[in-house]
Amino acid sequence: MIGRILRTAFVLALIAFVIHRLFSRRQKRAVREAAQISAWVLLGVSLLALAWYLAGLY
């Protein structure tokens, strides 16, 4: 389990390093905005799934 977490962290750090080195400032901003939108969507879906699960309990 901890190995999987460390491997995931390493891969994400490697991707961040490549983006930092290869992309221009405008491209970095676009990647950041896309990641931010994806994070909000994931949060919303998670809250909906939690609400659905809690509604199923009652």
N, C-alpha and C positions, 0 to 999 in steps of 0.2 A: 504494500500500500504506500509506504513512504517513498519507495523507489519510483513508483508511478507518478507521485506528486513531484518529486525532484526532476524526473525526466520531462514532465510537462512544463515545469518552470524553466528548465534549461532550453527547451525548444522555443518557448515564448521569448526568452531573453535573446536567443539567437535570431529570431525573426525581427525583434526590435532593433538589434544591432545592424542587421542587413538593411532595414528600412532607413535607419539613421544615416548609414554610410552611402546608400545608393540613391535615395530619393531627394528631390528638391524640396524647398520649404513649402511650396504650394501643394506638392504631392503628399507631404507629411501631414499638412493640415487636412487634406481630404481623407486620408487614412484615419486620422484622429476623429474627425466628424463621423465617419462611417462606424468606427468602433463605439463611439458615444451613443449613436442612434441604436446600434445593435444591443448595447447594454441596457438602454431604456426599454427596448422591446422585450428583451429577456426578463427584465424585472417585472414588466406588466404581465407577461405570460405566466411567470412564476406565481404572482399574486392571484391571477385567475385560477390557476391549478390548485392553489391552496384554498381559495374560497370554494371551489367545486368539491374538494375533498372534505372540507369542514361541513358543507351543506349535506354531503352524503352521510355524515356521521349522525345527523339529527333527523 
